[in-house]
Amino acid sequence: MPTVRISISLDAVRDAELLQWLSKQHNVSGVIREAVELYRKRASTIEARLTATDEKLDSLLALMRNLKVVETPEEKPQAEGDEPTQARHGLEAMKKKFGGQ
């Protein structure tokens, strides 16, 4: 298989830990190749997810464009202690049955 050489530059101070780790590897080219391949796959996955998210957002926006806002009449707020008729009758029946006040 033909070999292609690519040079990279690392900063001796900023990349000191990386350089030390690389110096302990048996196959530096293989390690770098694997790292670049993983980075490329991760970038592709992220791009695919972003594309899918954009498509979902576009669909949602299309649905929202067709929505119509309908105002409902305001309900009369109940006064404190003002119970619905059915609840009031039920409570009165329970009071009679169990001797409540």
Summary of the structure (lengths in Angstrom):
residues: 101
radius of gyration: 35.3
end to end distance: 97.0
largest distance: 98.8
contacts: 142
relative contact order: 0.04
helix: 59%
strand: 0%
